[in-house]
Structures are given as structure tokens and as C-alpha cells.
């Protein structure tokens, strides 16, 4: 069966100054797939995501998205092309209301035939707590609510792929499980595509996704979803201790 390939990272190296962090990295993501990327702190996972977003330059190799070479494209171009990004730490605007945070991408770009009210209703159906708190400032939300808000903001323009960097960080287990269900349902029912950078073994196993392990900027393992679909198997094969 022919792959419906969305994103291809081929022999990519990147870093800061004279230091190479990501070394000769390659992987592919198909439409509708969830790919988990894991590894200990300081192994280069966030650097890899920032490289995909164009926030860090590629030193060698190529990045192809929707059959277009975006290796040297700007972050703004990549975002407008359909790559969403939820950075580590969420980076919501605490002085804006929940709804203003969600709507922020709409203020910064125009999309023809975009039904704002309909899209907001879709977002609120996924995240009922955000509807309840839509007039509250971002600063009043808990960590789990802020993470839901960051994901909602990324979803507002229907990007073809969303990168989430450590979405479970600092969040209580019940909300982590809720976020995992949302991502799984969107992938299964709406053909949404996600890259989830995560150390939380419970979330990785819940997503039932393929997973790659990063160690010192190098891809060291590629695991199929069937190999890590329980917490015990995931912990054993990924050598993490969550």
C-alpha cells in the first residue's frame, strides 16, 4: 500500500553556533498518524522540533512537507502551510482571555471561507472547560487547563500536522489521560496528524503510536505501536522511568 506521506525528515543535522545537537536524523510521518518522540532531558528533542518549525537552521539534510521542500522556509511560511506548534511551557498570553488566546491566530492572518463561530464551537466541544472559562484570563487557568488552551489555539486553523512538545509536563494524570484521548480521537476520527514529544510513559502507551527514541541527538530506536501499547512494555523498551 502506498504511503500517504505528509512530513519527511531526511539526514537532518542542526544545532547552535558551532555545536551540532541533532545529527543525521531521519523519519517520516504519514497523514493521520501520531508519532511519539521520546528520550531523556537534554537529548535534542526540542532542538529537533524547532528545526522542523524553522526556528533553528538546518545544517545538512532536508525537510519535505506535503511534497514541498521547506528546508529553508521561514517559520511563518511553515505555519501558514499547515504545521502547528505547541511549544514546551505552552506560552499562552496570561493577560488575554481564553477566547482571545484561541482566536489570536485569526487576528494575525486571513483564511478565506473560515467560519469562526463554527470552529469555536468545535473547539469548545473538545474542551468544555475552555468554554466555561472563555471570559477568564489565561493567568487564572491551572496548568492542565493552560495546556488544553495551547492545543485549542493550535487547532483553530486546522493545521495538517501539530507538533506538541511535552504536553504532559506538570499536569495531573487525569488531564494527561484526557489530552491523550483527545489526540487519539482526532487522529482516528478526523485524520489529524501529530508529533508528540513526551517522556510520560503512560501517555505514550495510551496514544498507541509508533515511537522513536532520541539519545544525544541521534535516533537510536524505532518502535511500532504494538511493541509499546502497555506501560510495562513501553517502560522496558524505551528505558525511561515514569
Secondary structure, DSSP 4 states (H G I P E B T S, - for coil): ----EEEEEEEEEEEETTEEEEEEEEEEEETT-EEEEE--TTSSHHHHHHHHHTSS-EEEEEEEETTEE-TT--HHHHHHHTEEEE-TT----TTSBHHHHHHHHHHH---TT--HHHHHHHHHHH-HHHHHTTTSBGGGS-HHHHHHHHHHHHHTTT-SEEEEESTTTT--HHHHHHHHHHHHHHHHHH--EEEEE---HHHHHHHT-EEEEEETTEEEEEE-GGGSSSHHHHHHHHT---
